């Protein structure tokens, strides 16, 4: 599990670095996005990954890794939006956004460590395509919860689904690097 923790941190560092660079370029314009908009962005990226995995011909010269990074970063943005709420104007500095990013990734990593302990690193025997399918399944669940105005009868909330998506995407990136 030591390797998993280190590998996880390496993936998150890559994603965080891109998040900070984009924050420097664009500011916190993403703060105006409502959750369904973020969910749709994540869904598009996951669908593209699935297409890359199934299609013989690729017409855009970007691979799965950049899409998984996008999924992770959009999920972290969604988790921040859940915590802080949507705003009408960008309101976060790079430093504030990075602090919130780090807070959400720490909570999400702890969830991964807890589940990884209980599941015995079963993800290591999974295919990247299966992780992609699980991400898409979680996104369909999130969409349904959003359509239900956030109400569930017995299921986890939207935040838990976003956290699982982050963790599946990190696992996929670890597999792609191995």
Buried (B, 14 or more C-beta within 10 A) or exposed (E): EEEBEEBBBBBBEBBBEBBBEBBEEEBBEBBBBEBBBBBBBBBBBBBBBBEBEEEEEEEEEEEBBEBBBBBBBBBBBBBBBBEEEEEEEBEBEBEEBBEBBEBBBEBBBEBBBEBBEEEEEEBEEBEBEBBBBBBBBBBEBBBEBBEEEEEEEEEEEBBBBBBBBBBBBBBBBBBEEE
